[in-house]
Amino acid sequence: MSAPSIDLANLPEVMTPIQYGAAVDKSVDQLAYERHMRKGPPYVRYGRRIYYLRADVLAFLEANRHDPAQQGR
């Protein structure tokens, strides 16, 4: 069974950890751990709530993109 395709262009402007986790196939606990370890995309803390901005998520994914065709050059 293959992973569902993600339509990154249609992500909401502001996402909860549940929405972001569903988009990248990670649990809310995994995202909390990444925040604790200072990994993952930037996030917004508003009171006790966490939000991810689409622009930050897309920038993070682009910055962590690996092209196998370019490796070893």
Biopython code that builds the backbone (N, CA, C, O; Angstrom):
import numpy as np
from Bio.PDB.StructureBuilder import StructureBuilder

atoms = [
    (1, "MET", "N", (0.853, -1.181, 0.000)),
    (1, "MET", "CA", (0.000, 0.000, 0.000)),
    (1, "MET", "C", (0.893, 1.236, 0.000)),
    (1, "MET", "O", (1.777, 1.361, 0.847)),
    (2, "SER", "N", (0.672, 2.134, -0.928)),
    (2, "SER", "CA", (1.502, 3.333, -1.032)),
    (2, "SER", "C", (0.945, 4.451, -0.159)),
    (2, "SER", "O", (-0.239, 4.471, 0.179)),
    (3, "ALA", "N", (1.822, 5.372, 0.195)),
    (3, "ALA", "CA", (1.417, 6.519, 1.012)),
    (3, "ALA", "C", (0.543, 7.448, 0.173)),
    (3, "ALA", "O", (0.747, 7.571, -1.035)),
    (4, "PRO", "N", (-0.427, 8.099, 0.806)),
    (4, "PRO", "CA", (-1.268, 9.027, 0.047)),
    (4, "PRO", "C", (-0.447, 10.209, -0.441)),
    (4, "PRO", "O", (0.458, 10.679, 0.249)),
    (5, "SER", "N", (-0.772, 10.685, -1.639)),
    (5, "SER", "CA", (-0.052, 11.847, -2.156)),
    (5, "SER", "C", (-0.505, 13.099, -1.413)),
    (5, "SER", "O", (-1.659, 13.206, -0.999)),
    (6, "ILE", "N", (0.403, 14.028, -1.255)),
    (6, "ILE", "CA", (0.138, 15.253, -0.506)),
    (6, "ILE", "C", (0.056, 16.404, -1.496)),
    (6, "ILE", "O", (0.978, 16.627, -2.281)),
    (7, "ASP", "N", (-1.035, 17.122, -1.455)),
    (7, "ASP", "CA", (-1.181, 18.304, -2.297)),
    (7, "ASP", "C", (-0.740, 19.514, -1.479)),
    (7, "ASP", "O", (-1.554, 20.164, -0.822)),
    (8, "LEU", "N", (0.555, 19.808, -1.529)),
    (8, "LEU", "CA", (1.110, 20.879, -0.701)),
    (8, "LEU", "C", (0.567, 22.247, -1.080)),
    (8, "LEU", "O", (0.534, 23.149, -0.244)),
    (9, "ALA", "N", (0.147, 22.413, -2.313)),
    (9, "ALA", "CA", (-0.376, 23.707, -2.747)),
    (9, "ALA", "C", (-1.692, 24.049, -2.060)),
    (9, "ALA", "O", (-2.053, 25.222, -1.958)),
    (10, "ASN", "N", (-2.404, 23.040, -1.593)),
    (10, "ASN", "CA", (-3.696, 23.285, -0.960)),
    (10, "ASN", "C", (-3.666, 23.175, 0.560)),
    (10, "ASN", "O", (-4.709, 23.021, 1.194)),
    (11, "LEU", "N", (-2.486, 23.253, 1.138)),
    (11, "LEU", "CA", (-2.410, 23.273, 2.597)),
    (11, "LEU", "C", (-3.024, 24.576, 3.100)),
    (11, "LEU", "O", (-2.923, 25.607, 2.436)),
    (12, "PRO", "N", (-3.656, 24.533, 4.263)),
    (12, "PRO", "CA", (-4.179, 25.781, 4.832)),
    (12, "PRO", "C", (-3.040, 26.753, 5.142)),
    (12, "PRO", "O", (-1.903, 26.334, 5.357)),
    (13, "GLU", "N", (-3.342, 28.026, 5.164)),
    (13, "GLU", "CA", (-2.327, 29.044, 5.501)),
    (13, "GLU", "C", (-1.764, 28.825, 6.903)),
    (13, "GLU", "O", (-0.572, 29.021, 7.140)),
    (14, "VAL", "N", (-2.627, 28.422, 7.821)),
    (14, "VAL", "CA", (-2.234, 28.153, 9.205)),
    (14, "VAL", "C", (-2.750, 26.766, 9.548)),
    (14, "VAL", "O", (-3.928, 26.466, 9.353)),
    (15, "MET", "N", (-1.846, 25.906, 10.069)),
    (15, "MET", "CA", (-2.213, 24.528, 10.376)),
    (15, "MET", "C", (-1.980, 24.206, 11.840)),
    (15, "MET", "O", (-1.047, 24.710, 12.466)),
    (16, "THR", "N", (-2.832, 23.370, 12.364)),
    (16, "THR", "CA", (-2.618, 22.809, 13.695)),
    (16, "THR", "C", (-1.624, 21.657, 13.544)),
    (16, "THR", "O", (-1.377, 21.199, 12.429)),
    (17, "PRO", "N", (-1.055, 21.187, 14.648)),
    (17, "PRO", "CA", (-0.183, 20.019, 14.546)),
    (17, "PRO", "C", (-0.893, 18.799, 13.942)),
    (17, "PRO", "O", (-0.259, 18.005, 13.247)),
    (18, "ILE", "N", (-2.168, 18.644, 14.190)),
    (18, "ILE", "CA", (-2.909, 17.521, 13.607)),
    (18, "ILE", "C", (-2.937, 17.637, 12.087)),
    (18, "ILE", "O", (-2.712, 16.653, 11.382)),
    (19, "GLN", "N", (-3.214, 18.839, 11.582)),
    (19, "GLN", "CA", (-3.266, 19.042, 10.132)),
    (19, "GLN", "C", (-1.889, 18.870, 9.503)),
    (19, "GLN", "O", (-1.752, 18.208, 8.474)),
    (20, "TYR", "N", (-0.878, 19.459, 10.112)),
    (20, "TYR", "CA", (0.479, 19.336, 9.579)),
    (20, "TYR", "C", (0.938, 17.884, 9.640)),
    (20, "TYR", "O", (1.513, 17.370, 8.680)),
    (21, "GLY", "N", (0.684, 17.224, 10.765)),
    (21, "GLY", "CA", (1.072, 15.825, 10.909)),
    (21, "GLY", "C", (0.428, 14.935, 9.865)),
    (21, "GLY", "O", (1.073, 14.031, 9.336)),
    (22, "ALA", "N", (-0.837, 15.181, 9.565)),
    (22, "ALA", "CA", (-1.520, 14.397, 8.535)),
    (22, "ALA", "C", (-0.878, 14.615, 7.166)),
    (22, "ALA", "O", (-0.796, 13.686, 6.363)),
    (23, "ALA", "N", (-0.427, 15.830, 6.900)),
    (23, "ALA", "CA", (0.179, 16.150, 5.607)),
    (23, "ALA", "C", (1.527, 15.473, 5.421)),
    (23, "ALA", "O", (1.884, 15.095, 4.305)),
    (24, "VAL", "N", (2.280, 15.318, 6.508)),
    (24, "VAL", "CA", (3.623, 14.740, 6.400)),
    (24, "VAL", "C", (3.713, 13.358, 7.040)),
    (24, "VAL", "O", (4.806, 12.818, 7.206)),
    (25, "ASP", "N", (2.572, 12.790, 7.396)),
    (25, "ASP", "CA", (2.492, 11.438, 7.952)),
    (25, "ASP", "C", (3.311, 11.292, 9.239)),
    (25, "ASP", "O", (4.111, 10.367, 9.377)),
    (26, "LYS", "N", (3.098, 12.215, 10.172)),
    (26, "LYS", "CA", (3.739, 12.161, 11.488)),
    (26, "LYS", "C", (2.681, 12.360, 12.556)),
    (26, "LYS", "O", (1.685, 13.052, 12.345)),
    (27, "SER", "N", (2.910, 11.747, 13.698)),
    (27, "SER", "CA", (1.971, 11.897, 14.802)),
    (27, "SER", "C", (2.203, 13.232, 15.512)),
    (27, "SER", "O", (3.251, 13.860, 15.364)),
    (28, "VAL", "N", (1.219, 13.638, 16.269)),
    (28, "VAL", "CA", (1.344, 14.863, 17.067)),
    (28, "VAL", "C", (2.486, 14.712, 18.069)),
    (28, "VAL", "O", (3.196, 15.677, 18.350)),
    (29, "ASP", "N", (2.664, 13.512, 18.604)),
    (29, "ASP", "CA", (3.765, 13.271, 19.544)),
    (29, "ASP", "C", (5.123, 13.406, 18.858)),
    (29, "ASP", "O", (6.061, 13.946, 19.445)),
    (30, "GLN", "N", (5.234, 12.921, 17.628)),
    (30, "GLN", "CA", (6.489, 13.074, 16.887)),
    (30, "GLN", "C", (6.800, 14.550, 16.652)),
    (30, "GLN", "O", (7.947, 14.980, 16.779)),
    (31, "LEU", "N", (5.774, 15.317, 16.309)),
    (31, "LEU", "CA", (5.985, 16.749, 16.079)),
    (31, "LEU", "C", (6.390, 17.453, 17.361)),
    (31, "LEU", "O", (7.250, 18.334, 17.335)),
    (32, "ALA", "N", (5.787, 17.081, 18.481)),
    (32, "ALA", "CA", (6.153, 17.670, 19.775)),
    (32, "ALA", "C", (7.606, 17.350, 20.100)),
    (32, "ALA", "O", (8.335, 18.206, 20.601)),
    (33, "TYR", "N", (8.027, 16.124, 19.818)),
    (33, "TYR", "CA", (9.418, 15.739, 20.062)),
    (33, "TYR", "C", (10.361, 16.550, 19.177)),
    (33, "TYR", "O", (11.406, 17.006, 19.641)),
    (34, "GLU", "N", (9.999, 16.731, 17.908)),
    (34, "GLU", "CA", (10.831, 17.537, 17.011)),
    (34, "GLU", "C", (10.947, 18.974, 17.507)),
    (34, "GLU", "O", (12.021, 19.572, 17.436)),
    (35, "ARG", "N", (9.852, 19.526, 18.004)),
    (35, "ARG", "CA", (9.917, 20.896, 18.541)),
    (35, "ARG", "C", (10.838, 20.932, 19.750)),
    (35, "ARG", "O", (11.641, 21.854, 19.896)),
    (36, "HIS", "N", (10.726, 19.937, 20.613)),
    (36, "HIS", "CA", (11.574, 19.857, 21.805)),
    (36, "HIS", "C", (13.056, 19.768, 21.423)),
    (36, "HIS", "O", (13.910, 20.368, 22.076)),
    (37, "MET", "N", (13.348, 19.019, 20.370)),
    (37, "MET", "CA", (14.728, 18.833, 19.918)),
    (37, "MET", "C", (15.189, 19.953, 18.982)),
    (37, "MET", "O", (16.311, 19.928, 18.476)),
    (38, "ARG", "N", (14.315, 20.932, 18.759)),
    (38, "ARG", "CA", (14.608, 22.070, 17.876)),
    (38, "ARG", "C", (14.878, 21.623, 16.444)),
    (38, "ARG", "O", (15.795, 22.104, 15.778)),
    (39, "LYS", "N", (14.044, 20.684, 15.996)),
    (39, "LYS", "CA", (14.098, 20.204, 14.620)),
    (39, "LYS", "C", (12.744, 20.485, 13.996)),
    (39, "LYS", "O", (11.801, 20.874, 14.686)),
    (40, "GLY", "N", (12.652, 20.292, 12.712)),
    (40, "GLY", "CA", (11.383, 20.519, 12.036)),
    (40, "GLY", "C", (11.220, 21.971, 11.636)),
    (40, "GLY", "O", (12.111, 22.793, 11.848)),
    (41, "PRO", "N", (10.070, 22.274, 11.055)),
    (41, "PRO", "CA", (9.842, 23.639, 10.572)),
    (41, "PRO", "C", (9.569, 24.607, 11.712)),
    (41, "PRO", "O", (9.207, 24.183, 12.809)),
    (42, "PRO", "N", (9.738, 25.901, 11.466)),
    (42, "PRO", "CA", (9.362, 26.888, 12.479)),
    (42, "PRO", "C", (7.876, 26.758, 12.803)),
    (42, "PRO", "O", (7.086, 26.288, 11.984)),
    (43, "TYR", "N", (7.518, 27.178, 13.990)),
    (43, "TYR", "CA", (6.123, 27.111, 14.422)),
    (43, "TYR", "C", (5.783, 28.357, 15.211)),
    (43, "TYR", "O", (6.662, 29.114, 15.622)),
    (44, "VAL", "N", (4.509, 28.553, 15.415)),
    (44, "VAL", "CA", (4.011, 29.698, 16.176)),
    (44, "VAL", "C", (3.383, 29.154, 17.459)),
    (44, "VAL", "O", (2.566, 28.234, 17.418)),
    (45, "ARG", "N", (3.767, 29.723, 18.579)),
    (45, "ARG", "CA", (3.132, 29.360, 19.844)),
    (45, "ARG", "C", (2.238, 30.533, 20.231)),
    (45, "ARG", "O", (2.703, 31.663, 20.379)),
    (46, "TYR", "N", (0.965, 30.249, 20.389)),
    (46, "TYR", "CA", (-0.006, 31.266, 20.806)),
    (46, "TYR", "C", (-0.659, 30.731, 22.070)),
    (46, "TYR", "O", (-1.558, 29.892, 22.016)),
    (47, "GLY", "N", (-0.193, 31.231, 23.205)),
    (47, "GLY", "CA", (-0.620, 30.645, 24.475)),
    (47, "GLY", "C", (-0.043, 29.244, 24.561)),
    (47, "GLY", "O", (1.171, 29.061, 24.462)),
    (48, "ARG", "N", (-0.904, 28.259, 24.743)),
    (48, "ARG", "CA", (-0.456, 26.872, 24.796)),
    (48, "ARG", "C", (-0.632, 26.166, 23.461)),
    (48, "ARG", "O", (-0.295, 24.990, 23.326)),
    (49, "ARG", "N", (-1.147, 26.867, 22.498)),
    (49, "ARG", "CA", (-1.428, 26.252, 21.198)),
    (49, "ARG", "C", (-0.257, 26.429, 20.243)),
    (49, "ARG", "O", (0.491, 27.404, 20.312)),
    (50, "ILE", "N", (-0.123, 25.463, 19.359)),
    (50, "ILE", "CA", (0.943, 25.460, 18.365)),
    (50, "ILE", "C", (0.306, 25.532, 16.979)),
    (50, "ILE", "O", (-0.701, 24.879, 16.705)),
    (51, "TYR", "N", (0.912, 26.336, 16.122)),
    (51, "TYR", "CA", (0.453, 26.451, 14.731)),
    (51, "TYR", "C", (1.663, 26.418, 13.815)),
    (51, "TYR", "O", (2.755, 26.852, 14.182)),
    (52, "TYR", "N", (1.448, 25.901, 12.629)),
    (52, "TYR", "CA", (2.465, 25.895, 11.585)),
    (52, "TYR", "C", (1.944, 26.738, 10.422)),
    (52, "TYR", "O", (0.790, 26.598, 10.016)),
    (53, "LEU", "N", (2.791, 27.605, 9.893)),
    (53, "LEU", "CA", (2.423, 28.425, 8.740)),
    (53, "LEU", "C", (2.826, 27.701, 7.458)),
    (53, "LEU", "O", (3.921, 27.145, 7.366)),
    (54, "ARG", "N", (1.935, 27.715, 6.476)),
    (54, "ARG", "CA", (2.204, 27.017, 5.211)),
    (54, "ARG", "C", (3.531, 27.462, 4.611)),
    (54, "ARG", "O", (4.306, 26.623, 4.152)),
    (55, "ALA", "N", (3.806, 28.746, 4.603)),
    (55, "ALA", "CA", (5.052, 29.242, 4.010)),
    (55, "ALA", "C", (6.268, 28.636, 4.706)),
    (55, "ALA", "O", (7.247, 28.284, 4.047)),
    (56, "ASP", "N", (6.214, 28.510, 6.036)),
    (56, "ASP", "CA", (7.332, 27.916, 6.778)),
    (56, "ASP", "C", (7.487, 26.435, 6.467)),
    (56, "ASP", "O", (8.604, 25.940, 6.322)),
    (57, "VAL", "N", (6.370, 25.732, 6.365)),
    (57, "VAL", "CA", (6.402, 24.296, 6.061)),
    (57, "VAL", "C", (6.996, 24.072, 4.674)),
    (57, "VAL", "O", (7.868, 23.220, 4.506)),
    (58, "LEU", "N", (6.535, 24.825, 3.682)),
    (58, "LEU", "CA", (7.050, 24.664, 2.322)),
    (58, "LEU", "C", (8.535, 25.011, 2.246)),
    (58, "LEU", "O", (9.297, 24.326, 1.564)),
    (59, "ALA", "N", (8.949, 26.068, 2.939)),
    (59, "ALA", "CA", (10.366, 26.452, 2.952)),
    (59, "ALA", "C", (11.207, 25.369, 3.620)),
    (59, "ALA", "O", (12.302, 25.056, 3.153)),
    (60, "PHE", "N", (10.704, 24.802, 4.703)),
    (60, "PHE", "CA", (11.427, 23.732, 5.408)),
    (60, "PHE", "C", (11.576, 22.505, 4.511)),
    (60, "PHE", "O", (12.655, 21.917, 4.436)),
    (61, "LEU", "N", (10.506, 22.121, 3.839)),
    (61, "LEU", "CA", (10.571, 20.957, 2.956)),
    (61, "LEU", "C", (11.541, 21.207, 1.799)),
    (61, "LEU", "O", (12.301, 20.313, 1.426)),
    (62, "GLU", "N", (11.520, 22.394, 1.241)),
    (62, "GLU", "CA", (12.438, 22.718, 0.145)),
    (62, "GLU", "C", (13.889, 22.711, 0.629)),
    (62, "GLU", "O", (14.773, 22.221, -0.074)),
    (63, "ALA", "N", (14.135, 23.246, 1.810)),
    (63, "ALA", "CA", (15.495, 23.298, 2.352)),
    (63, "ALA", "C", (16.037, 21.904, 2.673)),
    (63, "ALA", "O", (17.252, 21.706, 2.708)),
    (64, "ASN", "N", (15.154, 20.951, 2.903)),
    (64, "ASN", "CA", (15.570, 19.588, 3.252)),
    (64, "ASN", "C", (15.388, 18.610, 2.092)),
    (64, "ASN", "O", (15.374, 17.395, 2.287)),
    (65, "ARG", "N", (15.253, 19.144, 0.915)),
    (65, "ARG", "CA", (15.083, 18.327, -0.281)),
    (65, "ARG", "C", (16.434, 17.751, -0.698)),
    (65, "ARG", "O", (17.448, 18.449, -0.707)),
    (66, "HIS", "N", (16.426, 16.477, -1.038)),
    (66, "HIS", "CA", (17.647, 15.801, -1.505)),
    (66, "HIS", "C", (17.361, 15.256, -2.888)),
    (66, "HIS", "O", (16.355, 14.581, -3.112)),
    (67, "ASP", "N", (18.258, 15.556, -3.812)),
    (67, "ASP", "CA", (18.128, 15.085, -5.183)),
    (67, "ASP", "C", (19.187, 14.009, -5.409)),
    (67, "ASP", "O", (20.373, 14.326, -5.498)),
    (68, "PRO", "N", (18.781, 12.742, -5.503)),
    (68, "PRO", "CA", (19.758, 11.660, -5.688)),
    (68, "PRO", "C", (20.621, 11.841, -6.930)),
    (68, "PRO", "O", (21.763, 11.382, -6.959)),
    (69, "ALA", "N", (20.100, 12.495, -7.944)),
    (69, "ALA", "CA", (20.872, 12.695, -9.172)),
    (69, "ALA", "C", (22.053, 13.642, -8.938)),
    (69, "ALA", "O", (23.031, 13.605, -9.685)),
    (70, "GLN", "N", (21.971, 14.478, -7.921)),
    (70, "GLN", "CA", (23.024, 15.446, -7.658)),
    (70, "GLN", "C", (24.027, 14.970, -6.611)),
    (70, "GLN", "O", (25.035, 15.638, -6.383)),
    (71, "GLN", "N", (23.776, 13.849, -5.982)),
    (71, "GLN", "CA", (24.690, 13.372, -4.935)),
    (71, "GLN", "C", (25.957, 12.813, -5.564)),
    (71, "GLN", "O", (25.917, 12.174, -6.615)),
    (72, "GLY", "N", (27.062, 13.059, -4.914)),
    (72, "GLY", "CA", (28.342, 12.568, -5.380)),
    (72, "GLY", "C", (29.008, 13.473, -6.397)),
    (72, "GLY", "O", (30.052, 13.132, -6.953)),
    (73, "ARG", "N", (28.414, 14.607, -6.636)),
    (73, "ARG", "CA", (29.018, 15.542, -7.602)),
    (73, "ARG", "C", (29.703, 16.666, -6.885)),
    (73, "ARG", "O", (30.270, 17.552, -7.526)),
]
sb = StructureBuilder()
sb.init_structure("model")
sb.init_model(0)
sb.init_chain("A")
sb.init_seg("    ")
for serial, (resi, resn, name, xyz) in enumerate(atoms, 1):
    if name == "N":
        sb.init_residue(resn, " ", resi, " ")
    sb.init_atom(name, np.array(xyz, "f"), 0.0, 1.0, " ", f" {name:<3s}", serial, name[0])
structure = sb.get_structure()
